[in-house]
Amino acid sequence: MTQITVSHLHKSFGETPVLRDINLEIGSGEFVVFVGPSGCGKSTLLRLICGLDHVTSGNIVIDQEVVNDVPPSKRGIAMVFQSYALYPHMSVAQNMGYALKLAGVSRADIDQRVGAAAKILRMDSLLKRKPRELSGGQRQRVAIGRAIVREPRLFLFDEPLSNLDAALRVDMRTEIAALKLRLGTTMVYVTHDQIEAMTLADKIVVMNAGRIEQVGTPLDLYRKPANRFVAGFIGSPRMNILPGTVDSDGLVRLDNGTVLPIRLQAPLASAVGIGVRAEHLSLVHRETSPGASLYGVVRLVEHLGSDVFVHVAVSGIDAWVIARQAGDLVVTVGDPITLGLGASALHAFAADGMRIEMEPQEVATA
């Protein structure tokens, strides 16, 4: 299976830099997702791997071959775009096999490959239909099938679900996850949707402003974000960040004076951001809570069925936090509320946004 190495890659359009010193290893058979906000460079990086754009400097190596100057048709890559780009006058089978026909593949071989791809995608009964007779999800499956029949060594997906409605996106995520298991081929997938990234990826590459912020498994990024950008981008809702300071002994206080049950490994005597995810804020009784707590007033309640998101204006801090609670919680706007902070669930970020490691032991908060 295919391995990819990207080393010291730069890409500029004229005088405008788009990618800056990209270094990345994609292992054989991995499903890697590039994720980040619009304009971060993720699609440009995909196009460079595919060969649709030229490298400004640096190298792209596929299976130990530098492919900077290798045309797209010679790289053994199949790409699935956001647009289905199906021929409206052709049947599903004809759309899927058209590239093979142009390449001079025999009719028997085309039929065999199209049939095998249709079976993988559960489209056997749709082969005679025209694109106008298909749903959006079915059309996207045809586009994926068109890539499968080429038997590439590498699949590239450029935001393939962006044109689908919410329900179809969920269905197609399931389809692509199952496809990954069936084929075992190396796959690179671009999306701005962190939920797609979390549910599909073996490894996520978080990008921002043309740089890689962090690379890791979905749980690595969720549990141990390298900086405030990753902490805010990965996870829904995003991580709560509260302002605080560190004294000369490494003790952390929020701006409202709350002493947190943590010490930093290195005393900083400076401002820090303290992060906590919504599901790690627990409802406690103010009078009996043994640890650090946040006191505030409910400002917004979002009922989502199994969960409820409670937006709380924290007393003494110019900030709101979101607490994720069980869906049967009864709470209304204006209610006072106390949220407990456990040491194991907290994250610390320096003034430059980078993660600060914390000592495992708790400290007295009284």
Stockholm file with secondary structure:
# STOCKHOLM 1.0

chainA/1-366         MTQITVSHLHKSFGETPVLRDINLEIGSGEFVVFVGPSGCGKSTLLRLICGLDHVTSGNIVIDQEVVNDVPPSKRGIAMVFQSYALYPHMSVAQNMGYALKLAGVSRADIDQRVGAAAKILRMDSLLKRKPRELSGGQRQRVAIGRAIVREPRLFLFDEPLSNLDAALRVDMRTEIAALKLRLGTTMVYVTHDQIEAMTLADKIVVMNAGRIEQVGTPLDLYRKPANRFVAGFIGSPRMNILPGTVDSDGLVRLDNGTVLPIRLQAPLASAVGIGVRAEHLSLVHRETSPGASLYGVVRLVEHLGSDVFVHVAVSGIDAWVIARQAGDLVVTVGDPITLGLGASALHAFAADGMRIEMEPQEVATA
#=GR chainA/1-366 SS CCCEEEEEEEEEETTEEEEEEEEEEECTTCEEEEECSTTSSHHHHHHHHHTSSCCSEEEEEETTEECTTSCGGGTTEEEECSSCCCCTTSCHHHHHHHHHHHTTCCHHHHHHHHHHHHHHTTCGGGTTCCGGGSCHHHHHHHHHHHHHTTCCSEEEEESTTTTSCHHHHHHHHHHHHHHHHHHCCEEEEEESCHHHHHHHCSEEEEEETTEEEEEECHHHHHHSCSBHHHHHHSSSSCCEEEEEEECTTSEEEETTSCEEEEEBSSCCCSEEEEEECGGGEEECCTTTCCSEEEEEEEEEEEECSSEEEEEEEETTSSCEEEEEEETTCCCCTTCEEEEEECGGGEEEECTTSBEECBCSSCCCCC
#=GC SS_cons         CCCEEEEEEEEEETTEEEEEEEEEEECTTCEEEEECSTTSSHHHHHHHHHTSSCCSEEEEEETTEECTTSCGGGTTEEEECSSCCCCTTSCHHHHHHHHHHHTTCCHHHHHHHHHHHHHHTTCGGGTTCCGGGSCHHHHHHHHHHHHHTTCCSEEEEESTTTTSCHHHHHHHHHHHHHHHHHHCCEEEEEESCHHHHHHHCSEEEEEETTEEEEEECHHHHHHSCSBHHHHHHSSSSCCEEEEEEECTTSEEEETTSCEEEEEBSSCCCSEEEEEECGGGEEECCTTTCCSEEEEEEEEEEEECSSEEEEEEEETTSSCEEEEEEETTCCCCTTCEEEEEECGGGEEEECTTSBEECBCSSCCCCC
//
